[in-house]
Amino acid sequence: MGRVTERRRVIRVRNGAAGVRPDTLVAEEPLEIRLNGKPLAITMRTPGDDFALAVGFLVSEGVLGSASDVRAVTYCEGATEDGSNTYNVVNVQLAPGVALPDITLERNVYTTSSCGLCGKASLDAVRTATRFPLRRSAADDTVRIPAQLLGELPDRLRAAQKVFDRTGGLHAAGLFSPEGRLLDVREDVGRHNAVDKIIGRAFQAGRLPLDGAVLLVSGRASFELAQKAVMAGIPVLAAVSAPSSLAVDLALESGLTLVGFLRGPNMNIYAGEERITL
């Protein structure tokens, strides 16, 4: 859609000398997600992969489990008073027979690029039962990744961040095979959006659960990101920064392997160490 970046005037100061020049910034616009025509959530995102973002969000919320659950995903025309299409409103139409969730859930459905879903009514409201439970038995789980290889993934993810090179203002989520092959990468101003885009693209391709994959995020590992990994059946979540206490609790409860402070050969393994070979 050509709206991933925008140009703005900036006064650049270097070594005491000032000059005026254009600067490339990452775009940030609201996206309203509607379900069967009814407003469900608003997120601030970088335009692009909007359909994947919408369905990935619904997978994370436990609404969708397979591609057959969706009848259509469309942009809503007439989203403004003059009837124009802003491409900032997406409607997901469920297939006949798919249960419509209670969209009056006791939570604030406004999301931001920094914190994801805010104002959840309670912890129980967040811990939606996944349709793709993680394998807790080492005998049943085929995912094993050497610690040395895991330490190489942040550089591989960084090398694939094309828009970050131009703006310096994006989070990234990368999906890797246990052998370290980059399967997909998405960038967004919100780390939760980047993950939803990854999950949504897998959903659209009929590849859920992602039970043979490693998810790497460029920032911290919040509870919400751990939840999204569990909801998509992803067994390993790694982050270059710190996890939250609730993310660790969820990882321990669900069988998720959670790695934080992943920087070269150094890392902290908070849960699921059996999937990391040292």
N, C-alpha and C positions, 0 to 999 in steps of 0.2 A: 504493500500500500504506500510505500515511500514516506512513511511517517515515523520511522524509527529514530531519526535524529532531526534536530532543528538548529538553525544558526542564530546566534545572538551577538550583539556588540559587546565587547569587553575591553577594559583598559588593562593592558598587560604591563606589569612592572617587573623589570629584571635588572638587578644590580643598580637600583636607584633610577633607572631610565624608564619612562612611561611611554607607551604607544597605544594607539587604538587599532583594533583588529577584530575580525569576526572569529567566533569560537563555535565549535561544534558541540552541542549538548544532546544528551539522550532525551527523547521525548517521553513525557508522562501525561497520560490522559485517563479519564475515568472510563471504566467499562461496567455497564449494568448487565447483570446476568438475570434473565427471566426464565421461568420454568412453566411451560404450558401457558405462556403469555402473562404470568403474574411475576412481579418483581421479587427477586430472592436476595440478591447481593450486589454490592457495588465495590469494585476494587480499582485502585490506581495502578495502571500498568503501562508498559511500553507497547504500543500498537504492534500487532503481528501475532500470528498463531492464536487469534482470538477464539476460534471455535475449539481448538485444542485446550486452551485455557479454561473455557466454560465447562467442557465435559470433564476435564481433569479435576476441576473444583468439585464437580458433582460426584466423581468417584471418591474423592477424599472425604466428602460428606456422607458417603454411604448410600447415595441415591441410585447410582449406576453401577452395574457389575459386568455388563457385556455390551458389545456394540449393538446387539439386537434390542437393547432397552431404549434406543433412540430412534425416533421416527425422522426427525429433521433438525438441523441446526442452521439458523438463518440470522442475518442482520435485520433489525426492525426498521422498516421505513416509517417516515412520519414521526420520528422520535422527537422532533422539535415543533414549535408552534407553526412554523412556516411549512411543515411537512417534509423537510429535507432529511436525508439520511446522513447521520454523522458517523456511522460505522462505530459507534460507541455503545450500542445496545444489541445484545445477542439473546435470541430466544431459543431455548432447547425444548423441543416438542417430544414428549415421551411416547413410546410405542403403545398401542392399545394393550391394556391389561397390566401395564407397569404402574405400581402404586405411587400415587403422588404424596410426597412427604408433607408433614405439617409445616407450612411456610410461615406460621406464626410462632416459631420456636422462640423460647425466651433467651434470645441472644441478640446482640447488635450485629446486623448483617452488613455493616459498613466495614470494609477492610482497607488497610493502608499499605503503602509500599514498604513500610518499615516493620510493621508488627503482625501483619496477616490478620487473622480473625481475632478481633478484640471484644471483650465484654461477654465472653461465654457465661451462661447462667451458672454453670457449675462444671466441675471436672468431669462428672458423669456424662454431661451433655456432649463433651468432646470425645470421649472414648467410645466412639461408634464401633460396633462389632464389625470387623473386617470380613469380607466374603472370601479372602485369600489368606487364611491363617498360616503363619510361618512355621516351618518344620523345626521342632525343638530337638529331635533326635539326630545326633551326628550321623547315624547310620542311614537316615533318610535324606539328609541334606547334602547335596553335591557341591555346594559353593565353598571353595577354599581359595584363598588368595595370599600369596607370600607377602610378608610385611614390606620387603624391599620393593616389590612391584607396586604395592599400594602407595608407597612413598613417592613413586614417580608420577602418579596420576594428576596431582595438582599442576605440574608443569605441562602435561598433555592437555588438560582442560584450559589452562591459560593460553596455550598456543592456538586453541580453537575459538577464542573469544574475539571475533572480528570487530564487533561494534565497540567493545571495551577499548580496543586500540585507538579508536577515533574519539572517544568521549571520556574514558576513565571513570564512568559513572554507572556501571551495571554490575549486578550480581549474575552469577552463572550457575547452572545445574548441568552436570554431565552424567550420562549413563554409560557404564563400562561393563564389558564382559569380565569374568574372573581372570581371563588371560591378559587384561589390560587394554583391550580394543575398545575404542570410543564408538559407542552405538548411537548416541544422540547428544546434542548439546543445545541448550536454550539460554538466552540472556533476557534479563528484565530488570527494571528498577526495583522490583520486589523479589526477594529470594523465593518466597512462597509461590509467586506467579511462575517463576522459571521452573519450579518443580511441577506445578500443575500442568504446564505446557508439555513437559516431558511425559507425564502420566497420561495426559490427554491424547498425545500423538500415539502412544502405545495402545491406548483404548481404541482409537480410530482404526488402527491397523490390526486389531484383534489379538494383541500380544499380551494381554493381562491374563494371569498374574506375571509380574516380572521377577519370577523366582530364581532366575539365574543371572542376576545383575547386581552391580554395585552402583549406588547413587552417591555422587560427590557434589557438595555445595561449597561455594566460594566464601561463605561467611560462617556464621555460628550455626549451631544445630539447636533450634528451638523445639519445644514440645510439638508445635504444629507440623514442623518438617518431619519429625519422627513419626507422627500420626499418619502423614501422607505416605511415607514409605511403607508403613504397616498396611495401610488400606490398599496399596497397590501390590502387596505381596513381595516387596523388595527386601531381601534379607540383610543387606549391608548398607549402612549410611555412614559416610565419612564427611568430616568438615575440617576446614583449615583453621577454624577458630574453636571457641569453647562451646560445649553443650550446656543446656540448662539442667537444673536438678530434675524437673519433670520429664525432660527428654530421656534422661538416664532411667528414671523410674519406669517409664513406658517401655523402654528397650528391654529392661530386665523382665518385665511382666509378659511381654509379647514374644520374646525370643529374637529380637532384632540385635544385630551386631552394630554397635555404635562406637565410632572412632572420632576423637577430637584432636585439635592442635596437630593436624597432619601436615608436617613440614619436612620434606625430604625423608631421611631415615628415622625421624623422631615423630612420635605419636603417643596419645593416651588412648587405651582401649577401655571403655567404660562398661561394656556388656558384650556378650556373645564372642568371647575371645577364641572359641573353638573354630571359628571360620578363618582366623588369621594364623598363618603358619610362620613361626619365628625362627 
